[in-house]
Amino acid sequence: MSDTNATGRTDVDAATVEVVRNYLTSAATEMQRTLIRTAYNTIVYEILDFGISLYDRDRNLIADSPGLALFLGANDYALEKVIEHVGEEDLAPGDVILMNYPYWSSTHTLDVGVFAPIFREGPEVPRAENELLGYAATRAHWLDLGAKDEGYVLDSTDVHQEGVIFPGTKVHKRGEPDEEVLDLIRFNSRLPDKVLGDLNAQIAAIRTGTRRLRELHEKYGGETIDACIDRIQDHGERTAREAVRDLPDGTWSAVDHADGTTGDGIRIEVEVTIDGDEVHVDFSGSADQVDEPLNIPRGMTETVCKLCFKTITTPKEDSNAGQYEPLSIHAPEGNLFNASYPAPTFTIWTAIVSVDVVFEALSKAMPDRIPASSGGDLNDVMLFGEDPETGRQFVEANNDAVGWGGTDDHDGANAIMHVTETMVQNIPVEVFENKAPVSFDRLSLRQDSGGAGKHRGGLGLRRDFRIDHPVGALSIVQKTRTAGWGIDGGEPGAKNGIVLDLHDDADERVQVLVDNADIYDDDRRWVGMFRGTFHEGEVISNRTGGGGGYGEPFDRDLEAVLEDVIDGYVSREAAREEYGVAITDDLEIDRDETAALRSE
């Protein structure tokens, strides 16, 4: 199975490497299942807003199981900061550490990281006599940690308005819970039962990973496991570098804007350089950090780049640290993508928008490998308040899907979660209506929202929330003012937006941070971010963006346009105006008129 070679390193056969690699992946998956089955809030067990990772003793990623794709590698940066703050020498068996300090944890204060060292034996064995095997990490969205507002903070100007901060605090010491820390959490949360329930679920997941890594070492021995991990990391790096060498060399850039709250937009500029077997991503052209909760911590910026990098190098392989060795990132301190204290970071949707900006830059280098823009946002409506039946506080949120972009050989997918959320689900209608005083009047695809092209962009959707009892609500949409992008003559998809159908006194109850009435022709009130109190009978209509088109719209197959009209994806008017295809009342192609339209 293994032996020692002339260099002093342990040789290990390929079969053993594969067994160990799959065991590690399975362990991370089992951690995920433990978390889902024991979590208290729907954002974790329905939406899957979490990230799970296992590391070796040198803090190299050896397996992960992200629910949220944007958490791919998010724990990497945070673990280094945890160890830097606590000190490896002060770690003991059974310790569990909390971190949500944004500039170290890679995200906002409610995405709480729970970390633990894994020793060969448990708390009953002293550290001096115990071998450190690695680390387990879980990250999950908690519902409340005493921020100035329930749900999401949309107008914070510094991090201290965004909740209680744990920079790397032991919540368990040698296997025993620290009741003082637990009380600090309990008395600083509007929803203490659910928050502490989710903490315990994360700890349960960590115990699962701890048990599995110990079993693996007991079965094969430390030298064999170390040798297998070396081989896994080496293979990951080699495979990624080979994939980069197949890409064209050069430098490409792209620019977009997040809405912000001032009306001016916040500049996101990305420059991507491919040089041999290395990729460099530079955010220095982006805006400086702002006095709005849209700043991105350095760790989250690294996660954005890892997600984009993996899609073009090793998309079908399980993650490990070696795969990211060819990637480097630059974002100067104080930049929007390297926020420094005390910059607010609560509404991290800027990171979601930035993923499509990175892909836009890459599309200029390899249009045959990159789809056109997606809807470009995560359209989240959150409800909060007092449950009219139980009298208890609640917070419920739902992510809605967007259209994906067309490619060089097929149309974009309709109503799929944004690429940053690809493992994520929305909450079933029946569950949401049971958890909050709301009814859904409508959930449908949004006609004509897909960008026109030879290969059409995918459609966004429309979801109408009808309020059944006075409730608080907010939206965190961040890409309503700018459209996406098509490729090779394709058109952008429809923009994101939310339509409010409210009573006459709404201006007294609802604060609109981004008003887009100037963008749309109709007389409805289209908005982006908002927060307020909503009354019975009022409607919040979420309209998500469509994907961009690929290729000239007039090159689209006539029968494909007709099918889109029959399916309701494209209206007859849009078929005529955007595709030059005349469709009769009997849903047939008028070929003479179509020929005339396309010749023009």
WOVEN-V503390 format. One line per field, one symbol per residue. ss: DSSP state (H for helix, E for strand, C for the rest). psi: psi as a letter, one per 40 degrees, with the letter a starting at -180 (. if undefined). A space follows every 10 residues. Layout:
ss->???
psi->???
This chain:
ss->CEEECCCCCE EECHHHHHHH HHHHHHHHHH HHHHHHHHCC CHHHHCCCCE EEEEEECCCC EEEECCCCHH HCCHHHHHHH HHHHHHCHHH CCCCCEEEEC CHHHHCCCCC EEEEEEEEEC CCCCCCHHHC CEEEEEEEEE ECCCCCCCCC CCCCCCCCHH HCCCCCCCEE EEECCEECHH HHHHHHCCCC CHHHHHHHHH HHHHHHHHHH HHHHHHHHHH CHHHHHHHHH HHHHHHHHHH HHHHHCCCCE EEEEEEEECC CCCCCEEEEE EEEEECCEEE EECCCCCECC CCCCCCCHHH HHHHHHHHHH HHHCCCCCCC HHHHCCEEEE CCCCECCCCC CCCCCCCCHH HHHHHHHHHH HHHHHCCCCC CCCCCCCCEE EEEEEECCCC CCEEEEEEEE CECCCCCCCC CCCCCECCHH HCCCCCCCHH HHHHHCCEEE EEEEECCCCC CCCCECCCCC EEEEEEECCC EEEEECCCCC CCCCCCECCC CCCCCCEEEE ECCCCHHHHE EECCECCCCC CCCCCEECCE EEEECCCCEE EEECCCCCCE CCHHHCCHHH HHHHHHHCCC CHHHHHHHHC CCECCCCCEC HHHHHHHHHC
psi->diihadeeih iiiddddddd dddddddddd ddddddeeid idddeddfgi hhiiiadefh heiighdhde ehededdddd ddddddhdee iiheihhihe hdedeeaide ghhhihihid iaeehiddei hhdaiihihi hidhffidii bihefieide eeihhheghh dhhfehihdd ddddddeehe gddddddddd dddddddddd ddddddddde iddddddddd dddddddddd dddddeiiia hiiihahida eeeeihhhhh hhhhhbfihh hheeeiiiii fifeihiddd dddddddddd decfdeiiii dddedehihh hiheidegii hfhiedgfed dddddddddd dddddgeeeh iiiaeeihgh hhiiahhdde eiiihhihhi iiiiiiaeei iiihgiiide fdeiiihidd dddddigiih dhhiihieeh hiidhiiiia ihhhhhheih iiiiifhege diiaiihfei iiiiiiihhh giideddedh hhdhhfdedi dieihhibhi hahiiheihh hhhiiiiiih ihdeehhddd ddddddeedh idddddddef hhhidefihg ddddddddd.
